């Protein structure tokens, strides 16, 4: 086994081992006390619901460990046995080494590699989520979603991949700078295009109906200096019982989306607080800040890609043949990068989670000030945690590593302390 493969195996084992250790810490922490509700939660959740949330956390954690072991096994087999290289050679012999042919090869290999995980996705939806009353989807809808996603991925991804391959042949050694520029511009476009054109392919998005709730929410928007043209309601209930709200876009294209399940679960004042939180993300500039971080990360990733494109030892270590003179070499590098990058970015999760949690604290404080009290948002957060069966007592190390949002106790404490 060559040095590169040894490094791959070490990184894979370290990532898998760390992930499982964190999962087990979190699981034992959640299961430490199941006979009674912790005192700080007793005023909004009863014992049966609390025990159900622990059971849900337990089931998800065990499922996640099995899924991680399976994914790691598939990745090891695909790379150590040279299966990825065989797929590449096979598809390239069919579709050629030209720009459009290699873009098709890249898309098809990615599609084939996604197939082993589909049984787990199916089990998660129709076994795990259904067991706890969250799944509202049908098998037909699940299958249609998969087909739509594949077709949409091809319609958008195929020409984009072809453009990237063209840049390699056109721009020479600095192709990765051009590649970064194109893909970052694409990300900016998708921030606007996704909620406007792509989400409606999967969900119905409708302006909130006239009434007292709409009047109150628009009054809040005016009060906080957020010029909202519309607040959209998403029919999330046709797939899941989970509830959520999110903000997307920027400028005149900004949109606030509330799940219909969220509207059903909350009182008007609580929905106002949730909306104030989302407006806080906009007013405090969190989206531009996150986009800057994404740009820095993407630039670094493209720089690594540019370096690896000239490193024959990298692709040869995973059984790819040295391409003949004049043939495009970027596709094998992209395939390997797609599969291996997670072994490195996994260790960056605490950094991105920390920044995200900082933004959540700031948006919470904005909502508290806009509402004149921390109680409306606190009540809304408690309902969200209760209805979604969230883990109320995650292990501190696990939450600091994985959680993009602070825990309920942390958020309430911070709102009262400021």
N, C-alpha and C positions, 0 to 999 in steps of 0.2 A: 504494500500500500504506500503511495507516494505521500509527501509531506502535506500537500494541499488537502488530500482526503483525510489525513489524520487530524488536521486542524478542523475540518468540517465535522468529523465525528465528535471531537472534543466540545465544539461549540453547541452541537445538537444536544449532547448529553447534559451540558451545563444548563442550557435553556430549559430543557425538559425537567431536569431535576429541581431547578429553582422554582419552576412553575408549580410542580407537584408539592414541594415543601410549603410554598405560600398557600396553596389550596388547602392542605391539611391543617396548617395553622389556623386558617380562617374557619374551617369546618369545626374544629375542636373548640374554638372560641365561641362560635355560635351555639354549639351543643352543650356548653358548660352548664347552662341553667335553663332547663325546659319546664320545670315544675311550676314556675311562677313568672309573671311578667316583671321585668326590671322596673323599679319604682318610677323612674323618669318617664316611662311610657304608659303607665297604668290609666292615665286619664283619657286616653284615646284608643286603646286597643285592648281587647279582652284576651283571656288565656287561650281559647281555641284558635283564634286568629293568629296570635303570636306563635303558637306551636305549629300552625300551618305554614307560617313564613319561614320557620326553621326547617320544616320538612322540605319546603320549596328550595331553600338554599342548599340543603343537603343533597337533594336530587340533582340540582344543577351542577353542584361541585363534582359529584361522582361522575356525572355524565361528561363534564368537561375534562376530567382526568383521563377517562377512557378515550375520549375524542383526541386529546393531545397525544396519548400513546399511539393511537392509530395513525394520526397525521405524521408523527415522527417516524413511524415504521414505514409508511408509504414513501416519505421523502428519502429515507435512507436507501430503500430498495431502488427507487427510481434513479438515484444518483450513483450509488456504489456499484450497481450492476450494469450501469451504462444504458439503462432503458431510455433516459431522456435523449441521449445521443442517437439511439436507434430510431426513436420517433422523428427526430429532426432529419436524419438522413432519409428515412422513408418518405416523409412528406415533401422534402426538397426534391427527391427523385421524381415525384409526381408533378409538382408545381413549379420547379425550377428555382434558379438563384437570382432572378431579376427582382426589382423593387417590389412589384405587386405580388409576385410569387412568394417572396420571403415574408412579406407582411401577412399573407394568408397562412403560411406555415406557422408563424408566431402565434396567430390567433387560434389556429386549430390545435396546436400542441397545448396551449393554455386551456382550451376547452376540454381536451381529453384529460388533462391533469386535474380538472375540477370535478370530474365524474366520481372518483372514489369517495368524496365527502358528501355526496348527495344522500346516501342512506342515513347519515347522521343528521342532516338537515331535516329529513322527513321524520325521523324518530323524535327530534326535538319538538317539531311542530305538532305532530299527531299523537304522540305518546306523553312526553313530559309536560308540554304546555297544556295539553288537553286534560291531563290528569288533575291539574290544579285550576281548571276552569277558565284558562286564558285564551285558548285557541278558538277562534270563530271561523277560521278558513275551512274550505272544503278541499278535497283532494284535486278536484278539477281546477279550482282557483289556484292552488299551489302549483300545479303543472303549467297552467297558463302563464303564471308569473315567471316561471323558469324559462319558458319559451320566449316570452316578451323580453326578458332580460338578455337572453342570448342574441336575439335579433337586434335589439337596441345596441348591445355591445359591439356587434359586427358593424352596424350602420355607422356608429361613431368611431369605434376603435380601429377598424380596418384602414380607412383613409388616413387616420392619424399616425398609425404605425408605418404606413407607406411613406408619409411625409418625413418621419424620423429617419427611416432608412435612406431616403433621398438625401437628407442633410449630411449623412455620413459620407456619401459618395460625392457630394457637391462642395462641402465646406472644409474637408480635409481634417487635419488634427484638431482643429477647434470646433468640430461639429457639435460637441457637447454643450458649448455655450449657446449655439443656435437652438439646439434641442431643448435646453432649459427655457429659453425665451419663448419658444412655441408652446411648450407644455404649461408654463406658468400663465401665459395669455389664455390658454384653453381653460385653466382652472378658474380664472377670473370670469370668463364667459359662462362657465357652468354654474357659478354662484348665482347668476341671474337666471340662466336657462333652465336649471334643474327644477325649481318650484313652478316655473311658468309652463314648461313644455314636457318635461319628463315625468314628474310626479302625477300629472293628470292621466298618464297612460296606465297607472296602477291604482290610483285613488281618485275619488271625486272630491274636488275642492270647490266649495261654494261660499260666497260672501255670507257673513252672519245675517240672519233674518232680523228685520226691524223689531224693536221691542225695548223693554227696560234695560235688559242686559247690554244690548248694543249701544244704547244711549250712555250708559254708565262707562263702558269701556272707551268710547270715543271721547267722553268728557275727561277721562284719565289721560288719554293720549294728548289732548289739548293742554291739560294741566302740566304735563311733564315736557312739553315742547316737542312732542313727536307728531309730525303731520302724517297721520295715517289715512290712506285713501280707502283701504278696506282691511277687514280682519277676516281671514278665511277659516272655514271649518272643514276638517279632513275626516272622511268616513273611515277612521281607523278601526271601528267596531266590526267591520266585515271580515277582518283578519285576526284581530286580537282584542282581548279585554284590557290590555295595558293602556295607560293614558300618558299623554305627553303634550308639550307645547314647544315650539321652536321659532327662531327668527332666522330669516335668510335674505340674501340680496343686500344691496346698498343703494344709496341715493333714491331716485324716484322709483326704483325697482324693489325696494325693501318690502318684505311681507312678514306678517305675523300669522302663524298657523296654530290653531287650537284643535286638538283631537275631539271628536264628538263625545268620546268616553269621558274626557276631562270635564266637559260642560255638564254632562249628566251627573257627575260625582260631586261637583262643588257648588257652593253657594256663590251668589254674585260678588260679594266682597272678596271671597277667596280667589275667584277668577280675576278680579281687578288686581290683586296682589301678584298673581302669576304673570299677568300682562305687564305690570310695572317692572317685574324682574326681567322680562324679555326686552322691554324698552331700555332698561338699564344697560344691558349688553350693547345696545346701539349707541346710547348717549355717551357711554364711557369708552367707546372706540375699541371694543374687544374684537370685533370682526377684522378690522385692518391689522390689529396687532397679531392675531392668529394667522392672517394671510402673510404677514412679513415673516413670521416664524416658519410657515410652510415654504415660503420662497427660499429662505436660508437653507432649510433641510433639502429641498429639491435641488438647489444649486450644488450642495455637497454630494448628493447622490449622482447627479450627472457628471460631476468631476471624477468620481470613482469610476463611473461607466466609461468615461473618456480614457482613463488610465488602463482599465481592464481590456479595452478594445485592442490595445497594442501589446497585451500580455498573452502571448501564445500559450505559455505554460498553464494559464488559468483554464482555458477550455480543454486543453489536452489532458489535464489532470482528471477531467470528468469524461474521458473517452471520446471527445470530439476530434475528428480528424483535422489536420491543418488544411484550411481551405485552399484550393488552387489559386494561382495568381489571378487577380482581377475579380475574384468573387467577394461578396459582401460578408464580413465576419461579425457584424453587430448582433445578428439574431441569436446565435448560441450564447453570447455574453448576456443579452437581455433575458433569455430563458433562465440562465443560471442566477442572474441577479434577482429575478422575480422570486425564485425559490429560496435563495440564501439570505436575502437582505433582512428577513425577519429574525435571523439568528443574532444580528447586531442591533437592530432597532428595538428589540425586546428590552435591552438594557437601558434604553433611553426613555422608556415608559414613565419612570418616576418624574423625569424632568417635565415632560409634556403634561402629565397629570397635575403636577404642582402648579404650573402656570394656569391650567384650566380651573383648578380649585380657587386660585387667587381671584380669577375673574368672577367666579360664582359668589364668593364672599362680597365682592364689590357690588355685584348686581343685587344681591340680597339687601345690602345697606341702602342702595338706591330705592328699592321697592319699599323698604321700611319707612324711609323719609317721605316718599311719595304718598304713602297711605297714612302717615302720621302715627304709626304704631307697628311693632313687629308682630302683633297677634294675627292679622289677616294672612300674612305669608306663612307664619308658623303653622296655622291651622291648615293651610293648603298643602304644605310640605308633609304634615302628618297624614293627611288623607292620601296623598300620593304614595307614601311609604306603606300605608295600610292596604290600599286597594291593589298595589302592585306586589304585595308580599315581599317588600324589600328587606334585606338583612339589616336589622336595627343595631346589631352589635358586631360589626366586622372587626377582624383583628387589625390593630393599628398599622402594622407593617404591610399587611395585604392591601388595606385601603390606600396607604401612601404610595404603593407601587401601581395599583390598578385603577383606583377610583378617580374619575374626572370631576366628580362632585364631592364636596365634604360630606361627612356623615350628618344625619339629622341633628344629633346632639351638638356637633361642632358648629353647624349653621345657626342653631338657636342660641347657643352660647355667644357666638360672635355678634349676632344682632342685638343681644341684650347688653353686651359689653361696650359697644361703640358709643 
